[in-house]
Each structure stands twice: as C-alpha cells, then as structure tokens.
C-alpha cells in the first residue's frame, strides 16, 4: 500500500499486546501508508526491544503522551487533510480517551477509522484457564498518590467475589498519574502492598466490620506477566507468594472467585509453571 491510498483522517491502529508479530497485516499496511505516525505512550507500553523494531515495521514515528491525546487539537488539525496513525498497544478502543477522540472527529467532520488489535486483557483471560463468562467487572489498581488512596478497586473485587465472579486486575503504569513520563509498571509486590493498604483503610472506615473476609495476602490469585510477548508467564498461588515474584515487567492479576473442578485444576497447573 502506498501513502496516497490511505484517506485523510485519524487512524487508531492496534499493534497488539507487546510483540509486533501479533500486529495484523492490515494494521501494518495502513500504518506504513499514513503520512504521519504517533505511538501513544501512556495507556499501555511496548517492550523496549519491540519499540526498537517499530520503525522497520511501520516507518518513522513519534511518541505522543497523555496531554497531547487528551488535548488533541494538533492531532486533529493534522488529520483534517492528511492520514495520521495513532498506534496503540493492544486494542485501541479500550481506553476512554480514545473513545473521546472518535467523538471529536465526528463533531469536526474529520475522518476516523479503527483497526483493532489483539488485547492483553482478552489474552489474560484465555491464559488463565478460567471460564470467561465467570469474569465480572475489570479493575485497574492505581498507585497511591501522596496521601490519597482510593478503596473503590478493592470494593469492586469484593463485589465480584460476592457474586461468584473472577476479577481481572490491571496494574497501573504511571506513579504520577499525569501521563507525561514513560510508564513505570507496578510490580507484584507493590500491587499486593497497595491492596493491603486499601483493605486496612476500608476496614477502618467500616469500624472493622467483615474483617474476617478481607485478609488480602491469603487470597488466591494469578499473576500474568508480559502477556503477548515471548517472555509471558502465568503463576498461581496465594497473593503473599505472588508478591515475592520479581521476574517480568508488565503484570496483571486475576482474583478468582469459587472455581469449578476444571478451573481448580487449571489454577493448580499454573502453580507449577
């Protein structure tokens, strides 16, 4: 595909969960054909060695961080008359910010197209061996910001558990919460520590009610590391065991509810991996 075959507009292109080999041929072709390419650098992260290969796959690119995506005047101006690719790790429309871009383009009469990509979140469910229909609402676990610590992620996990639903927990990538700097993925130890702090705060606010049901480090869980890359790894065990794992870079957690016999066997097999 040559450049002038890609119509003017903003093209949101999913590049897969971490290994560029997962990028579809259509995604590669359209990205190569766009006049300009940006890599969105804050809702997800591309491994360093894959980022080094990106230019050879799609052509020259620039990084775009949160301020330029959430205040996208320059991006939209460029997309009025030229084809512009916003390359997104994973599937591009899973982030609210990207849905807002669609709305802005529609309001301003700018072409807008989405090329889906394989998502680490869907891969995580598949790799877990747990039944997809038994997953409840997905949760993002944020870094604590100064003295502020939200308990809503813990509360959502508890609601899922009460409903017999597993929880996929995505770990934060930005300790500042601002989206200016390159991502710093949360480690397993930081994640479990944050959940324990949330539990302590939540119980304190409830005057200790239901304290026997929230002993975070005794919960069972799965750690999914570097999903979609050659180094992906899945480990099951207690959250205390998971907190001691130091391998890997980008992680997510699954907190299972009551498991069927088949799910329990799959959980046990991953404990030996």
C-alpha positions in Angstrom: 0.0 0.0 0.0 1.4 3.4 -0.9 0.9 6.5 1.1 -1.8 8.2 -1.1 -4.1 5.1 -0.8 -4.8 5.9 2.8 -7.5 8.5 3.1 -7.0 11.6 5.2 -8.2 11.2 8.8 -7.2 9.8 12.2 -6.5 6.1 12.1 -6.4 4.4 15.5 -4.3 1.3 14.9 -3.9 -1.6 17.4 -0.5 -3.0 17.3 -1.0 -6.0 19.6 -0.2 -6.7 23.2 3.6 -6.4 23.2 5.1 -8.4 20.3 4.9 -6.8 16.9 4.4 -10.2 15.4 0.9 -10.1 16.7 0.2 -7.0 14.6 -2.2 -7.8 11.7 -1.1 -7.3 8.1 -3.8 -4.6 7.6 -2.6 -2.7 10.6 1.0 -2.8 9.3 -0.1 -1.8 5.8 -2.3 1.2 6.9 0.3 2.4 9.4 3.0 2.3 6.6 0.7 4.2 4.3 -0.1 7.1 6.7 1.6 10.4 6.2 2.4 10.6 10.0 2.6 8.1 12.8 2.4 8.5 16.6 2.9 5.9 19.3 0.5 6.5 22.2 2.7 6.0 25.2 0.7 6.1 28.4 -2.3 3.8 28.4 -0.1 0.8 27.6 3.6 0.1 27.0 5.6 -1.6 24.3 8.7 -3.5 25.4 11.9 -1.7 24.7 13.2 -4.3 22.2 9.9 -4.2 20.3 9.8 -0.4 20.3 13.3 -0.5 18.6 11.8 -2.6 15.8 8.7 -0.4 15.2 10.3 1.9 12.6 11.3 -1.1 10.5 7.7 -2.3 10.6 5.7 0.9 10.0 8.1 3.7 9.3 9.3 6.7 11.2 7.2 7.6 14.3 7.0 10.0 17.2 5.8 9.4 20.8 2.6 11.0 22.0 1.8 11.2 25.7 -1.3 11.9 27.6 -1.5 15.8 27.4 -1.4 15.7 23.6 -4.0 12.9 23.3 -6.4 14.4 25.8 -6.0 17.9 24.3 -5.7 16.7 20.7 -6.0 20.0 18.8 -2.7 19.5 17.0 -3.5 15.8 16.3 -6.9 16.7 14.8 -5.6 19.6 12.7 -3.0 17.2 11.1 -5.8 14.7 10.5 -8.0 17.1 8.6 -6.0 16.9 5.4 -3.5 14.1 5.9 -3.7 10.5 7.0 -2.4 10.2 10.6 -1.9 7.0 12.6 -2.2 6.8 16.3 -0.5 3.5 17.2 -1.9 1.9 20.4 -0.5 -1.1 22.2 -3.3 -3.7 22.5 -6.8 -2.8 21.2 -7.2 1.0 20.7 -10.9 1.4 21.8 -10.5 0.0 25.3 -9.4 3.4 26.6 -11.9 6.2 27.3 -9.5 8.8 25.9 -9.6 7.1 22.5 -13.4 7.0 22.5 -13.3 10.8 23.1 -11.1 11.1 20.0 -13.8 9.4 18.0 -16.4 11.9 19.3 -14.2 14.9 18.5 -13.5 13.7 15.0 -17.3 13.1 14.3 -18.1 16.6 15.7 -15.4 18.3 13.5 -16.0 16.3 10.3 -12.6 14.5 10.4 -12.3 11.0 9.1 -11.9 8.4 11.8 -11.1 4.7 11.4 -10.2 2.0 13.9 -8.1 -1.1 13.2 -8.5 -3.4 16.1 -5.6 -5.2 17.7 -5.2 -8.2 19.9 -5.7 -7.2 23.6 -3.6 -8.3 26.6 -6.9 -8.3 28.6 -8.5 -10.9 26.4 -5.3 -12.9 26.3 -5.1 -12.8 30.1 -8.5 -14.5 30.4 -7.6 -17.1 27.9 -4.2 -17.9 29.5 -5.8 -18.2 33.0 -7.7 -21.3 32.1 -10.7 -19.8 33.9 -14.1 -19.6 32.2 -14.6 -16.2 30.5 -18.3 -15.9 31.3 -17.4 -16.0 35.1 -15.5 -12.8 35.0 -17.0 -9.7 36.5 -16.1 -6.1 36.1 -12.5 -5.4 35.3 -10.5 -3.3 37.8 -7.5 -1.0 37.5 -5.2 -0.8 40.5 -3.7 2.6 40.7 -0.6 3.7 42.5 -1.3 5.7 45.8 -0.9 9.4 45.1 0.5 11.2 48.1 -1.9 10.7 51.0 -4.8 9.7 48.7 -5.7 6.1 48.4 -8.9 5.0 46.7 -10.6 1.9 48.0 -13.0 1.5 45.1 -10.8 -1.1 43.3 -10.9 -3.3 46.4 -14.6 -2.8 46.8 -15.2 -3.9 43.2 -13.1 -7.0 43.7 -15.2 -7.8 46.8 -18.5 -7.3 44.9 -17.3 -9.6 42.2 -16.3 -12.2 44.8 -19.7 -11.9 46.4 -21.3 -12.5 43.0 -19.2 -15.6 42.3 -17.2 -13.7 39.6 -13.5 -13.6 38.9 -11.7 -10.3 38.7 -9.1 -9.2 36.2 -6.9 -6.5 37.8 -4.8 -4.3 35.6 -1.8 -2.8 37.4 -1.0 0.9 37.0 1.7 2.1 34.7 2.2 5.7 36.0 3.1 6.6 39.6 2.5 10.3 38.9 -1.0 9.8 37.4 -0.2 12.6 34.9 0.8 10.7 31.8 3.8 12.9 31.0 6.6 10.4 31.6 7.4 7.0 30.2 5.5 4.2 32.0 6.8 2.6 35.2 4.8 -0.6 35.5 3.6 -1.6 39.0 5.5 -4.6 40.4 3.7 -7.6 42.0 5.0 -6.6 45.5 3.7 -3.0 45.0 0.3 -4.3 43.9 -0.2 -6.6 46.8 1.0 -3.9 49.2 -1.4 -1.5 47.7 -4.3 -3.9 48.1 -3.4 -4.5 51.7 -3.3 -0.7 52.3 -6.7 -0.4 50.7 -8.0 -3.2 52.9 -6.8 -1.5 56.0 -8.3 1.8 55.1 -11.6 0.2 54.0 -11.9 -1.8 57.3 -11.1 1.3 59.3 -13.8 3.3 57.6 -16.2 0.4 58.4 -15.1 0.1 62.0 -13.7 -3.3 61.4 -16.9 -4.9 60.1 -16.4 -8.0 58.0 -12.7 -8.1 58.9 -12.5 -11.9 58.6 -13.4 -11.7 54.8 -10.5 -9.4 53.8 -7.2 -10.9 54.5 -5.6 -9.9 51.2 -2.3 -11.8 51.4 -4.2 -15.1 51.9 -6.3 -14.7 48.8 -5.6 -16.9 45.9 -4.6 -15.2 42.7 -2.9 -15.5 39.3 -0.1 -13.3 38.1 0.2 -12.8 34.4 3.4 -11.2 33.3 4.4 -9.8 29.9 1.3 -11.2 28.2 1.6 -11.4 24.4 5.4 -11.4 24.4 7.9 -14.3 24.1 8.5 -13.9 27.9 4.9 -14.3 29.0 4.4 -16.2 32.2 1.4 -17.2 34.3 1.8 -18.1 38.0 -0.9 -19.1 40.5 -0.7 -19.1 44.3 -1.6 -17.0 47.3 -1.1 -13.3 46.9 1.7 -13.5 49.5 3.5 -15.9 47.2 2.8 -13.7 44.2 4.2 -10.6 46.0 7.6 -12.2 46.1 7.9 -12.7 42.3 10.4 -10.3 40.8 10.6 -11.5 37.2 8.8 -9.8 34.4 7.9 -6.2 33.5 4.2 -5.5 32.8 1.8 -7.5 35.1 -1.8 -8.1 35.7 -3.6 -10.1 38.4 -6.6 -12.3 38.4 -8.5 -12.8 41.7 -10.6 -15.9 41.2 -13.9 -16.5 43.0 -15.1 -20.0 43.7 -13.8 -22.2 41.0 -15.3 -25.3 39.3 -13.3 -28.5 39.3 -11.9 -27.8 35.8 -10.9 -24.3 36.8 -9.3 -25.5 40.0 -7.2 -28.0 38.0 -6.2 -25.2 35.6 -5.3 -23.0 38.6 -3.2 -25.8 40.1 -1.3 -26.4 36.9 -0.3 -22.8 36.7 1.2 -23.0 40.2 3.9 -25.3 38.8 4.7 -23.1 35.8 
